Amino acid sequence: MTLKGRSDVRGIGIARASDGYQLQVNVSRGPGPDLPGAVDGVDVHVRVVGAIHASA
């Protein structure tokens, strides 16, 4: 899995899950079928956040 260079990825981080932690991938639109459900045994949660805009 590679997320580098994808125009739909807005952020990647670690988020709390009910049984520990998970990898959270924020995307601008619905995830495609090429995003995995887990990486090295860690669940991946995809969150659609839409467009990101700077604010003051």
MODELLER restraints for C-alpha pairs under 7 A, 6 or more apart:
rsr = mdl.restraints
at = mdl.atoms
rsr.add(forms.Gaussian(group=physical.xy_distance, feature=features.Distance(at['CA:8:A'], at['CA:27:A']), mean=5.24, stdev=0.5))
rsr.add(forms.Gaussian(group=physical.xy_distance, feature=features.Distance(at['CA:8:A'], at['CA:28:A']), mean=5.13, stdev=0.5))
rsr.add(forms.Gaussian(group=physical.xy_distance, feature=features.Distance(at['CA:8:A'], at['CA:29:A']), mean=6.57, stdev=0.5))
rsr.add(forms.Gaussian(group=physical.xy_distance, feature=features.Distance(at['CA:9:A'], at['CA:26:A']), mean=5.98, stdev=0.5))
rsr.add(forms.Gaussian(group=physical.xy_distance, feature=features.Distance(at['CA:9:A'], at['CA:27:A']), mean=4.41, stdev=0.5))
rsr.add(forms.Gaussian(group=physical.xy_distance, feature=features.Distance(at['CA:9:A'], at['CA:28:A']), mean=6.43, stdev=0.5))
rsr.add(forms.Gaussian(group=physical.xy_distance, feature=features.Distance(at['CA:10:A'], at['CA:26:A']), mean=5.29, stdev=0.5))
rsr.add(forms.Gaussian(group=physical.xy_distance, feature=features.Distance(at['CA:10:A'], at['CA:27:A']), mean=5.16, stdev=0.5))
rsr.add(forms.Gaussian(group=physical.xy_distance, feature=features.Distance(at['CA:10:A'], at['CA:28:A']), mean=6.41, stdev=0.5))
rsr.add(forms.Gaussian(group=physical.xy_distance, feature=features.Distance(at['CA:11:A'], at['CA:25:A']), mean=5.96, stdev=0.5))
rsr.add(forms.Gaussian(group=physical.xy_distance, feature=features.Distance(at['CA:11:A'], at['CA:26:A']), mean=4.99, stdev=0.5))
rsr.add(forms.Gaussian(group=physical.xy_distance, feature=features.Distance(at['CA:12:A'], at['CA:24:A']), mean=5.71, stdev=0.5))
rsr.add(forms.Gaussian(group=physical.xy_distance, feature=features.Distance(at['CA:12:A'], at['CA:25:A']), mean=4.60, stdev=0.5))
rsr.add(forms.Gaussian(group=physical.xy_distance, feature=features.Distance(at['CA:12:A'], at['CA:26:A']), mean=6.17, stdev=0.5))
rsr.add(forms.Gaussian(group=physical.xy_distance, feature=features.Distance(at['CA:13:A'], at['CA:23:A']), mean=5.88, stdev=0.5))
rsr.add(forms.Gaussian(group=physical.xy_distance, feature=features.Distance(at['CA:13:A'], at['CA:24:A']), mean=5.21, stdev=0.5))
rsr.add(forms.Gaussian(group=physical.xy_distance, feature=features.Distance(at['CA:13:A'], at['CA:25:A']), mean=6.63, stdev=0.5))
rsr.add(forms.Gaussian(group=physical.xy_distance, feature=features.Distance(at['CA:14:A'], at['CA:21:A']), mean=6.66, stdev=0.5))
rsr.add(forms.Gaussian(group=physical.xy_distance, feature=features.Distance(at['CA:14:A'], at['CA:22:A']), mean=5.77, stdev=0.5))
rsr.add(forms.Gaussian(group=physical.xy_distance, feature=features.Distance(at['CA:14:A'], at['CA:23:A']), mean=4.75, stdev=0.5))
rsr.add(forms.Gaussian(group=physical.xy_distance, feature=features.Distance(at['CA:14:A'], at['CA:24:A']), mean=5.65, stdev=0.5))
rsr.add(forms.Gaussian(group=physical.xy_distance, feature=features.Distance(at['CA:15:A'], at['CA:21:A']), mean=5.63, stdev=0.5))
rsr.add(forms.Gaussian(group=physical.xy_distance, feature=features.Distance(at['CA:15:A'], at['CA:22:A']), mean=5.37, stdev=0.5))
rsr.add(forms.Gaussian(group=physical.xy_distance, feature=features.Distance(at['CA:15:A'], at['CA:23:A']), mean=6.18, stdev=0.5))
rsr.add(forms.Gaussian(group=physical.xy_distance, feature=features.Distance(at['CA:15:A'], at['CA:24:A']), mean=5.98, stdev=0.5))
rsr.add(forms.Gaussian(group=physical.xy_distance, feature=features.Distance(at['CA:16:A'], at['CA:22:A']), mean=6.21, stdev=0.5))
rsr.add(forms.Gaussian(group=physical.xy_distance, feature=features.Distance(at['CA:22:A'], at['CA:42:A']), mean=5.90, stdev=0.5))
rsr.add(forms.Gaussian(group=physical.xy_distance, feature=features.Distance(at['CA:22:A'], at['CA:43:A']), mean=5.15, stdev=0.5))
rsr.add(forms.Gaussian(group=physical.xy_distance, feature=features.Distance(at['CA:22:A'], at['CA:44:A']), mean=5.86, stdev=0.5))
rsr.add(forms.Gaussian(group=physical.xy_distance, feature=features.Distance(at['CA:22:A'], at['CA:45:A']), mean=6.76, stdev=0.5))
rsr.add(forms.Gaussian(group=physical.xy_distance, feature=features.Distance(at['CA:23:A'], at['CA:42:A']), mean=6.81, stdev=0.5))
rsr.add(forms.Gaussian(group=physical.xy_distance, feature=features.Distance(at['CA:23:A'], at['CA:43:A']), mean=6.24, stdev=0.5))
rsr.add(forms.Gaussian(group=physical.xy_distance, feature=features.Distance(at['CA:23:A'], at['CA:44:A']), mean=4.78, stdev=0.5))
rsr.add(forms.Gaussian(group=physical.xy_distance, feature=features.Distance(at['CA:23:A'], at['CA:45:A']), mean=6.09, stdev=0.5))
rsr.add(forms.Gaussian(group=physical.xy_distance, feature=features.Distance(at['CA:24:A'], at['CA:44:A']), mean=5.88, stdev=0.5))
rsr.add(forms.Gaussian(group=physical.xy_distance, feature=features.Distance(at['CA:24:A'], at['CA:45:A']), mean=4.81, stdev=0.5))
rsr.add(forms.Gaussian(group=physical.xy_distance, feature=features.Distance(at['CA:24:A'], at['CA:46:A']), mean=5.86, stdev=0.5))
rsr.add(forms.Gaussian(group=physical.xy_distance, feature=features.Distance(at['CA:25:A'], at['CA:45:A']), mean=6.26, stdev=0.5))
rsr.add(forms.Gaussian(group=physical.xy_distance, feature=features.Distance(at['CA:25:A'], at['CA:46:A']), mean=4.88, stdev=0.5))
rsr.add(forms.Gaussian(group=physical.xy_distance, feature=features.Distance(at['CA:25:A'], at['CA:47:A']), mean=6.15, stdev=0.5))
rsr.add(forms.Gaussian(group=physical.xy_distance, feature=features.Distance(at['CA:26:A'], at['CA:46:A']), mean=5.97, stdev=0.5))
rsr.add(forms.Gaussian(group=physical.xy_distance, feature=features.Distance(at['CA:26:A'], at['CA:47:A']), mean=4.82, stdev=0.5))
rsr.add(forms.Gaussian(group=physical.xy_distance, feature=features.Distance(at['CA:26:A'], at['CA:48:A']), mean=5.81, stdev=0.5))
rsr.add(forms.Gaussian(group=physical.xy_distance, feature=features.Distance(at['CA:26:A'], at['CA:49:A']), mean=6.10, stdev=0.5))
rsr.add(forms.Gaussian(group=physical.xy_distance, feature=features.Distance(at['CA:27:A'], at['CA:47:A']), mean=6.19, stdev=0.5))
rsr.add(forms.Gaussian(group=physical.xy_distance, feature=features.Distance(at['CA:27:A'], at['CA:48:A']), mean=4.95, stdev=0.5))
rsr.add(forms.Gaussian(group=physical.xy_distance, feature=features.Distance(at['CA:27:A'], at['CA:49:A']), mean=5.90, stdev=0.5))
rsr.add(forms.Gaussian(group=physical.xy_distance, feature=features.Distance(at['CA:27:A'], at['CA:50:A']), mean=6.74, stdev=0.5))
rsr.add(forms.Gaussian(group=physical.xy_distance, feature=features.Distance(at['CA:28:A'], at['CA:48:A']), mean=5.67, stdev=0.5))
rsr.add(forms.Gaussian(group=physical.xy_distance, feature=features.Distance(at['CA:28:A'], at['CA:49:A']), mean=5.47, stdev=0.5))
rsr.add(forms.Gaussian(group=physical.xy_distance, feature=features.Distance(at['CA:28:A'], at['CA:50:A']), mean=3.97, stdev=0.5))
rsr.add(forms.Gaussian(group=physical.xy_distance, feature=features.Distance(at['CA:28:A'], at['CA:51:A']), mean=5.45, stdev=0.5))
rsr.add(forms.Gaussian(group=physical.xy_distance, feature=features.Distance(at['CA:29:A'], at['CA:48:A']), mean=5.66, stdev=0.5))
rsr.add(forms.Gaussian(group=physical.xy_distance, feature=features.Distance(at['CA:29:A'], at['CA:50:A']), mean=5.92, stdev=0.5))
rsr.add(forms.Gaussian(group=physical.xy_distance, feature=features.Distance(at['CA:30:A'], at['CA:48:A']), mean=6.09, stdev=0.5))
rsr.add(forms.Gaussian(group=physical.xy_distance, feature=features.Distance(at['CA:36:A'], at['CA:44:A']), mean=6.89, stdev=0.5))
rsr.add(forms.Gaussian(group=physical.xy_distance, feature=features.Distance(at['CA:37:A'], at['CA:43:A']), mean=5.96, stdev=0.5))
rsr.add(forms.Gaussian(group=physical.xy_distance, feature=features.Distance(at['CA:37:A'], at['CA:44:A']), mean=5.15, stdev=0.5))
rsr.add(forms.Gaussian(group=physical.xy_distance, feature=features.Distance(at['CA:38:A'], at['CA:44:A']), mean=4.96, stdev=0.5))
